[in-house]
Amino acid sequence: MTPRTHTRLTDPLSEVRDLTGHRAIVTGGAGGIGVVVTRTLAAAGADVIVGTRGTGRAEKIRETLLAELRAPGDRIRIAHLDLIDADSIRRFADQIGDAPIHTLVLNAAMSSVPFGRDRNGTESQFATNHLGHFTLTGRLLPALLVAPDARVVTVSSALYPSAKLDLTRLGDHAEYSPGRAYIRSKLANAMFAIELNRRLAAAGSTARSFGTHPGMARTPLHTTYPTALTRAATRTLAKVIGRDPEPASVGILAAALSTQVTPELFWGPAGSRRHPDALGTPYASPATDHALAAELWSVSENLTGIAYLSEAVSSRTRVDHEA
Ligand SMILES: NC(=O)c1ccc[n+]([C@@H]2O[C@H](COP(=O)([O-])OP(=O)(O)OC[C@H]3O[C@@H](n4cnc5c(N)ncnc54)[C@H](OP(=O)(O)O)[C@@H]3O)[C@@H](O)[C@H]2O)c1
């Protein structure tokens, strides 16, 4: 049942899960908000594996974080991951292996780039931000299912309610808008977070899936916009209303760490620019369209060739129909 009320946590990290000996994975964990997530999980005792395309650059960040935390070298590891490339995701997951994964943070994203497609013809932001993470989660699922109370934290955007998702037009170049395609991928992230949680519960797993967002954050994300005008506009907006990566991450960190969060709400920052609360809000339309979410899941399975958690849902539906 979706809670109808907001939940506001003024000090969300005052009560956290004990992450000692836990394994955590952060995609895009060596840039922007991802660095804050990597640092916080490692500081809480988790062994963190960072998925990144820029392993050389990430190694330098790893060294800085380890020195800051005075942590042993294996507390943070770097592994190559390109979410638009199914082979890269498979190699990454093979390296991770079957040992329990307690926290998976699906944070990486490309934003508002010129039109492109993955090798199957799907528009590249949808392919990277949604399908890449869908595939990765499927490949890592056995390791998530053997960890007690594992959490999958997907980073979406508070702008998702303004997106439209037409699953028959995922490769269309006509009428392509970089911004609209980005928001569409973020709607898919929110729907995936909800649907994954539903399917994990239906399968009887203790793992849970959380949807989150950072509000507007001052990170390199806005530097990839296609025109000088949109780059300047978003930079200015981020300067005026945005938060630095650390406060912007509060909802994401709450979802990964806090004992007070519930997966039925969408978690982000609220209030103060420097010391925001974590605010859980009920999901809004179109993310709450269960039929569309089920269709998105099935289209994602077809496009990626990775199918998971479908049996639990179809048997539950059969039971619901029989009752
Ligand atoms: N900044 C905002 O205002 C804002 C607002 C709403 C939502 N968000 C969301 O917050 C999350 C973090 O974004 P950010 O602001 O921290 O931006 P960012 O600094 O640009 O970080 C995004 C990371 O994604 C990784 N990435 C991009 N394409 C990838 C690919 N093909 N394969 C693997 N990794 C890839 C990059 O890592 P490597 O280059 O190391 O591979 C990059 O560090 C994203 O999901 C974004 O959509 C941000």
The ligand as an SDF file (V2000), in Angstrom:
LIG
                    3D

 48 52  0  0  0  0  0  0  0  0999 V2000
   22.9760   17.2150  -10.6890 N   0  0  0  0  0  0  0  0  0  0  0  0
   21.6610   17.3750  -10.6680 C   0  0  0  0  0  0  0  0  0  0  0  0
   21.1480   18.5150  -10.5980 O   0  0  0  0  0  0  0  0  0  0  0  0
   20.7600   16.1960  -10.7270 C   0  0  0  0  0  0  0  0  0  0  0  0
   19.3740   16.4130  -10.6930 C   0  0  0  0  0  0  0  0  0  0  0  0
   18.5160   15.3080  -10.7260 C   0  0  0  0  0  0  0  0  0  0  0  0
   19.0380   14.0300  -10.7830 C   0  0  0  0  0  0  0  0  0  0  0  0
   20.4010   13.8540  -10.8300 N   0  0  0  0  0  0  0  0  0  0  0  0
   20.8890   12.4660  -10.8880 C   0  0  0  0  0  0  0  0  0  0  0  0
   21.9130   12.2790   -9.9230 O   0  0  0  0  0  0  0  0  0  0  0  0
   22.7890   11.2190  -10.3620 C   0  0  0  0  0  0  0  0  0  0  0  0
   24.2350   11.6350  -10.2110 C   0  0  0  0  0  0  0  0  0  0  0  0
   24.4780   12.6930  -11.1200 O   0  0  0  0  0  0  0  0  0  0  0  0
   25.5340   13.8530  -10.8270 P   0  0  0  0  0  0  0  0  0  0  0  0
   24.7790   15.0960  -10.7230 O   0  0  0  0  0  0  0  0  0  0  0  0
   26.4640   13.4480   -9.7470 O   0  0  0  0  0  0  0  0  0  0  0  0
   26.2600   13.9020  -12.2360 O   0  0  0  0  0  0  0  0  0  0  0  0
   27.7510   13.5490  -12.6740 P   0  0  0  0  0  0  0  0  0  0  0  0
   28.7280   14.2260  -11.7940 O   0  0  0  0  0  0  0  0  0  0  0  0
   27.8150   13.8050  -14.1340 O   0  0  0  0  0  0  0  0  0  0  0  0
   27.8220   11.9870  -12.3860 O   0  0  0  0  0  0  0  0  0  0  0  0
   27.2300   11.0450  -13.2090 C   0  0  0  0  0  0  0  0  0  0  0  0
   28.1720    9.8680  -13.3110 C   0  0  0  0  0  0  0  0  0  0  0  0
   27.5970    8.9370  -14.2120 O   0  0  0  0  0  0  0  0  0  0  0  0
   28.6280    8.1940  -14.7740 C   0  0  0  0  0  0  0  0  0  0  0  0
   28.2670    7.7540  -16.1290 N   0  0  0  0  0  0  0  0  0  0  0  0
   27.7840    8.4790  -17.1680 C   0  0  0  0  0  0  0  0  0  0  0  0
   27.6220    7.6950  -18.2540 N   0  0  0  0  0  0  0  0  0  0  0  0
   28.0020    6.4410  -17.8810 C   0  0  0  0  0  0  0  0  0  0  0  0
   28.0710    5.1920  -18.5490 C   0  0  0  0  0  0  0  0  0  0  0  0
   27.7700    5.0490  -19.8580 N   0  0  0  0  0  0  0  0  0  0  0  0
   28.4930    4.1210  -17.8600 N   0  0  0  0  0  0  0  0  0  0  0  0
   28.8480    4.2270  -16.5520 C   0  0  0  0  0  0  0  0  0  0  0  0
   28.8240    5.3840  -15.8680 N   0  0  0  0  0  0  0  0  0  0  0  0
   28.4020    6.4720  -16.5240 C   0  0  0  0  0  0  0  0  0  0  0  0
   29.8520    9.1190  -14.8420 C   0  0  0  0  0  0  0  0  0  0  0  0
   30.9190    8.3750  -14.3060 O   0  0  0  0  0  0  0  0  0  0  0  0
   32.2750    8.0480  -15.1370 P   0  0  0  0  0  0  0  0  0  0  0  0
   32.5320    9.2220  -16.0430 O   0  0  0  0  0  0  0  0  0  0  0  0
   33.2510    7.8890  -14.0390 O   0  0  0  0  0  0  0  0  0  0  0  0
   31.9920    6.7960  -15.8830 O   0  0  0  0  0  0  0  0  0  0  0  0
   29.5170   10.2590  -13.9020 C   0  0  0  0  0  0  0  0  0  0  0  0
   30.4540   10.4220  -12.8650 O   0  0  0  0  0  0  0  0  0  0  0  0
   22.3600   10.9110  -11.8060 C   0  0  0  0  0  0  0  0  0  0  0  0
   21.5380    9.7610  -11.8070 O   0  0  0  0  0  0  0  0  0  0  0  0
   21.5410   12.1210  -12.2140 C   0  0  0  0  0  0  0  0  0  0  0  0
   20.5720   11.8280  -13.2030 O   0  0  0  0  0  0  0  0  0  0  0  0
   21.2570   14.8920  -10.8020 C   0  0  0  0  0  0  0  0  0  0  0  0
  1  2  1  0
  2  3  2  0
  2  4  1  0
  4  5  1  0
  4 48  2  0
  5  6  2  0
  6  7  1  0
  7  8  2  0
  8  9  1  0
  8 48  1  0
  9 10  1  0
  9 46  1  0
 10 11  1  0
 11 12  1  0
 11 44  1  0
 12 13  1  0
 13 14  1  0
 14 15  2  0
 14 16  1  0
 14 17  1  0
 17 18  1  0
 18 19  2  0
 18 20  1  0
 18 21  1  0
 21 22  1  0
 22 23  1  0
 23 24  1  0
 23 42  1  0
 24 25  1  0
 25 26  1  0
 25 36  1  0
 26 27  1  0
 26 35  1  0
 27 28  2  0
 28 29  1  0
 29 30  1  0
 29 35  2  0
 30 31  1  0
 30 32  2  0
 32 33  1  0
 33 34  2  0
 34 35  1  0
 36 37  1  0
 36 42  1  0
 37 38  1  0
 38 39  2  0
 38 40  1  0
 38 41  1  0
 42 43  1  0
 44 45  1  0
 44 46  1  0
 46 47  1  0
M  CHG  2   8   1  16  -1
M  END
$$$$
